[in-house]
Amino acid sequence: MVEVFKTDVVNCNDAQKLIDQLHENFNGYLANFDLEDCDLILRIECSTSLINAKSIIQFLKERGFHAEVLPDNLEPNFATFQNLRVSEQ
């Protein structure tokens, strides 16, 4: 399972401290930041259980940071299919 969060973490030192603390407090979670992404991404992976997003958000909040889950954009965009036509045979 992978969960992706938008954050306000901008400093590499803060990111590394948070990663260390996340690994200490959430057994089995693997965390990393992508501070070059416009959403300052925190990505958490866990192969043994579901990721508790509310706990992660609260964890960051207690340390002075904001986080929110980025939604999956896996739904098809039906507007792209408007111009497709089935050819008649």
DRENVO-73793 format. One record per atom (N, C-alpha, C): atom name; residue in three letters; x, y, z. Coordinates in steps of 0.02 Angstrom, whole numbers, plus 32768, in hexadecimal, padded with zeros to 4 digits. Atoms other than C-alpha are relative to their C-alpha. Layout:
BEGIN
(CA ALA (X Y Z))
...
This chain:
BEGIN
(N MET (802B 7FC5 8000))
(CA MET (8000 8000 8000))
(C MET (802C 803D 8000))
(N VAL (7FDC 7FC0 8003))
(CA VAL (803D 80AF 7FD6))
(C VAL (7FCD 8038 800B))
(N GLU (8029 7FC4 7FF6))
(CA GLU (7FF4 8153 8013))
(C GLU (802D 803C 7FF2))
(N VAL (7FDB 7FC5 8012))
(CA VAL (802A 81FC 7FD1))
(C VAL (7FDF 803D 801F))
(N PHE (8019 7FC5 7FDD))
(CA PHE (8018 829E 8032))
(C PHE (801F 803F 7FE3))
(N LYS (7FE8 7FBD 800F))
(CA LYS (8027 8354 8002))
(C LYS (8012 801F 8043))
(N THR (7FEA 7FE4 7FC0))
(CA THR (808B 83AE 8089))
(C THR (8017 8048 7FF7))
(N ASP (7FE0 7FBE 8002))
(CA ASP (80D6 8456 80B6))
(C ASP (8048 7FFC 801A))
(N VAL (7FBB 800A 7FEB))
(CA VAL (8180 840D 80E2))
(C VAL (802D 8018 7FC6))
(N VAL (7FD6 7FE5 8036))
(CA VAL (8202 8472 8080))
(C VAL (804B 7FF5 800D))
(N ASN (7FBA 8005 7FEC))
(CA ASN (82A4 8453 80DF))
(C ASN (8016 7FB8 8001))
(N CYS (7FE5 8044 8003))
(CA CYS (830E 83B8 80BF))
(C CYS (800E 7FE4 8046))
(N ASN (7FF2 8017 7FBB))
(CA ASN (8343 83AF 8176))
(C ASN (7FC0 7FEC 8024))
(N ASP (8041 8012 7FE3))
(CA ASP (828D 83B2 81AF))
(C ASP (7FE6 7FBF 7FE3))
(N ALA (8018 803D 8022))
(CA ALA (8262 832D 812F))
(C ALA (8024 7FC3 801B))
(N GLN (7FDA 8039 7FE7))
(CA GLN (82ED 82BA 816C))
(C GLN (7FED 7FEF 8048))
(N LYS (8015 800B 7FBB))
(CA LYS (82BB 82D1 8223))
(C LYS (7FBC 7FDE 8001))
(N LEU (8043 801E 8003))
(CA LEU (8206 82A9 81F8))
(C LEU (8003 7FB8 7FE8))
(N ILE (7FF9 8044 8019))
(CA ILE (8239 820F 8196))
(C ILE (8019 7FD2 8038))
(N ASP (7FE5 8028 7FC8))
(CA ASP (82A0 81D0 822A))
(C ASP (7FCB 7FF4 8035))
(N GLN (8035 8006 7FCE))
(CA GLN (8210 81F2 82A2))
(C GLN (7FC7 7FD3 7FE8))
(N LEU (8034 802B 801C))
(CA LEU (8191 81A0 822F))
(C LEU (8015 7FB6 8004))
(N HIS (7FE7 8045 7FFE))
(CA HIS (81FD 8104 8223))
(C HIS (8002 7FE5 8048))
(N GLU (7FFF 8014 7FBA))
(CA GLU (820E 8100 82E1))
(C GLU (7FBA 7FF3 801B))
(N ASN (8043 8002 7FE3))
(CA ASN (8154 8118 8303))
(C ASN (7FCE 7FD5 7FDA))
(N PHE (802E 8027 8028))
(CA PHE (8102 80B7 8276))
(C PHE (8025 7FC4 7FE5))
(N ASN (7FDE 803E 8012))
(CA ASN (8143 8006 826B))
(C ASN (7FEB 7FE8 7FBB))
(N GLY (800E 801B 8043))
(CA GLY (8150 7FC8 81B8))
(C GLY (7FF5 8035 7FCB))
(N TYR (8009 7FCB 8031))
(CA TYR (8139 8072 8166))
(C TYR (8044 8015 7FE4))
(N LEU (7FC6 7FE3 8021))
(CA LEU (81BA 80AD 80E8))
(C LEU (7FEB 8044 7FE4))
(N ALA (8014 7FBC 8013))
(CA ALA (81B3 8169 80CF))
(C ALA (8038 8022 7FDA))
(N ASN (7FD0 7FD5 8021))
(CA ASN (8206 81E2 8059))
(C ASN (7FDC 803F 7FE8))
(N PHE (801A 7FC0 8018))
(CA PHE (81EE 8296 8022))
(C PHE (801A 800D 7FBA))
(N ASP (7FEB 7FE4 8040))
(CA ASP (81F4 82E2 7F75))
(C ASP (7FF4 804B 8006))
(N LEU (8007 7FB8 7FF5))
(CA LEU (8214 8399 7F9E))
(C LEU (8007 8028 7FC0))
(N GLU (7FFC 7FDE 8041))
(CA GLU (8230 83C2 7EE6))
(C GLU (7FBC 8002 7FDE))
(N ASP (8044 8000 801B))
(CA ASP (817A 8399 7EBF))
(C ASP (7FDB 803E 801A))
(N CYS (8025 7FC4 7FED))
(CA CYS (8104 842F 7EC4))
(C CYS (7FD4 7FF5 803E))
(N ASP (8029 8010 7FC6))
(CA ASP (809D 83D5 7F4A))
(C ASP (8029 7FEA 803D))
(N LEU (7FD3 8013 7FC8))
(CA LEU (8135 83AF 7FB9))
(C LEU (7FEA 7FBD 801C))
(N ILE (801D 8042 7FF6))
(CA ILE (8106 82F8 7FB6))
(C ILE (8022 7FDA 803A))
(N LEU (7FEB 8034 7FD1))
(CA LEU (8113 8280 8049))
(C LEU (7FE0 7FBF 7FE7))
(N ARG (8018 8041 8019))
(CA ARG (8104 81CD 8009))
(C ARG (800E 7FCC 8036))
(N ILE (7FF8 8034 7FCE))
(CA ILE (80E7 8140 8083))
(C ILE (7FE9 7FBE 7FE2))
(N GLU (800E 8043 8019))
(CA GLU (80EC 8089 8055))
(C GLU (8001 7FCF 803A))
(N CYS (8001 8035 7FCE))
(CA CYS (80BE 7FF3 80BF))
(C CYS (7FE7 7FC0 7FDE))
(N SER (8013 803E 8021))
(CA SER (80B9 7F40 8082))
(C SER (7FD9 7FD1 802D))
(N THR (8020 802E 7FD1))
(CA THR (806D 7EF4 811E))
(C THR (7FBB 8016 8017))
(N SER (8042 7FE9 7FE8))
(CA SER (7FD4 7F61 8144))
(C SER (7FEC 803F 7FDA))
(N LEU (8018 7FC1 801C))
(CA LEU (7F69 7FF2 810D))
(C LEU (8022 803A 8024))
(N ILE (7FE2 7FC5 7FE3))
(CA ILE (7FB1 809E 812D))
(C ILE (7FC9 802A 8020))
(N ASN (8030 7FD7 7FDC))
(CA ASN (7F55 8104 81B0))
(C ASN (800E 8049 7FF1))
(N ALA (7FF3 7FBC 8017))
(CA ALA (7F4E 81AC 8158))
(C ALA (7FF1 8033 8036))
(N LYS (8012 7FD0 7FCA))
(CA LYS (7EF8 8204 81EA))
(C LYS (8038 8004 8033))
(N SER (7FC9 8000 7FD0))
(CA SER (7F86 81D0 825D))
(C SER (803C 8025 7FE5))
(N ILE (7FC7 7FDD 801F))
(CA ILE (8009 8211 81E3))
(C ILE (7FF3 804A 8000))
(N ILE (8012 7FB9 8001))
(CA ILE (7FAF 82B7 81D0))
(C ILE (8006 801E 8045))
(N GLN (7FFB 7FE8 7FBB))
(CA GLN (7FA0 82C9 828D))
(C GLN (8048 8002 8017))
(N PHE (7FB9 8004 7FEE))
(CA PHE (8056 8295 82A4))
(C PHE (8025 803E 7FE7))
(N LEU (7FDF 7FC4 801C))
(CA LEU (8091 8321 8230))
(C LEU (7FE5 803F 8021))
(N LYS (801E 7FC5 7FE0))
(CA LYS (8017 839D 827D))
(C LYS (801F 800D 8045))
(N GLU (7FE2 7FFA 7FBD))
(CA GLU (805E 837B 832B))
(C GLU (8048 801C 7FFC))
(N ARG (7FBB 7FE9 8009))
(CA ARG (8109 83A9 82E4))
(C ARG (8002 8042 7FD8))
(N GLY (8004 7FBD 801F))
(CA GLY (80CC 844C 8294))
(C GLY (7FFA 8001 7FB5))
(N PHE (8005 8004 8049))
(CA PHE (80AE 8411 81E2))
(C PHE (7FBA 7FEB 7FEC))
(N HIS (8041 8013 801D))
(CA HIS (8016 83FD 8174))
(C HIS (800A 7FC9 7FCD))
(N ALA (8001 8035 8032))
(CA ALA (7FF0 8363 810E))
(C ALA (7FB8 7FEF 7FEF))
(N GLU (8041 8017 8016))
(CA GLU (7F5D 8329 80A8))
(C GLU (800B 7FCA 7FCB))
(N VAL (7FFB 8037 8030))
(CA VAL (7F3F 828D 8041))
(C VAL (7FF3 801C 7FBA))
(N LEU (800D 7FF0 8046))
(CA LEU (7F51 82A6 7F87))
(C LEU (7FD4 7FC9 7FE3))
(N PRO (802D 8034 801B))
(CA PRO (7EC1 824F 7F2F))
(C PRO (801E 7FDE 7FC4))
(N ASP (7FEC 8024 803C))
(CA ASP (7EDF 81CA 7EAE))
(C ASP (7FD8 801C 7FC6))
(N ASN (8023 7FE9 803C))
(CA ASN (7EB5 8209 7E01))
(C ASN (7FFD 7FC7 7FCD))
(N LEU (8003 803B 802B))
(CA LEU (7E93 815E 7DBA))
(C LEU (7FBE 7FFB 7FDA))
(N GLU (8040 8003 8024))
(CA GLU (7DE2 8182 7D80))
(C GLU (800B 8018 7FB8))
(N PRO (7FF7 7FEA 8045))
(CA PRO (7DD7 818F 7CC3))
(C PRO (7FE0 8044 7FF4))
(N ASN (801A 7FBF 8014))
(CA ASN (7DBC 823A 7C7A))
(C ASN (7FD5 7FF5 7FC2))
(N PHE (802D 8011 8037))
(CA PHE (7D23 821D 7C0E))
(C PHE (7FFE 8037 7FCB))
(N ALA (7FFE 7FCA 8032))
(CA ALA (7D39 82C5 7BB7))
(C ALA (8030 7FEE 7FC8))
(N THR (7FD0 8014 8034))
(CA THR (7DCC 8278 7B5A))
(C THR (7FE2 7FCE 7FD0))
(N PHE (801F 8032 802B))
(CA PHE (7D57 81F5 7B12))
(C PHE (7FC8 801E 7FD6))
(N GLN (8037 7FE2 8023))
(CA GLN (7CD8 8271 7ACC))
(C GLN (8007 7FFD 7FB5))
(N ASN (7FF6 7FFD 8048))
(CA ASN (7D26 8279 7A20))
(C ASN (800B 7FBB 7FE1))
(N LEU (7FF9 8044 801B))
(CA LEU (7D38 81BD 7A0D))
(C LEU (7FBD 7FE9 7FE3))
(N ARG (803D 8018 801F))
(CA ARG (7CBA 8170 7997))
(C ARG (800A 7FB7 7FEC))
(N VAL (7FFE 8046 8016))
(CA VAL (7C93 80BD 7974))
(C VAL (7FF2 7FFF 7FB6))
(N SER (800C 8002 8049))
(CA SER (7CA5 809E 78BB))
(C SER (7FCB 7FCB 7FF1))
(N GLU (8034 802F 8014))
(CA GLU (7C10 804C 786B))
(C GLU (801B 7FD2 7FCA))
(N GLN (7FE7 8030 8032))
(CA GLN (7C31 7FB1 7807))
(C GLN (7FC8 7FE7 7FD6))
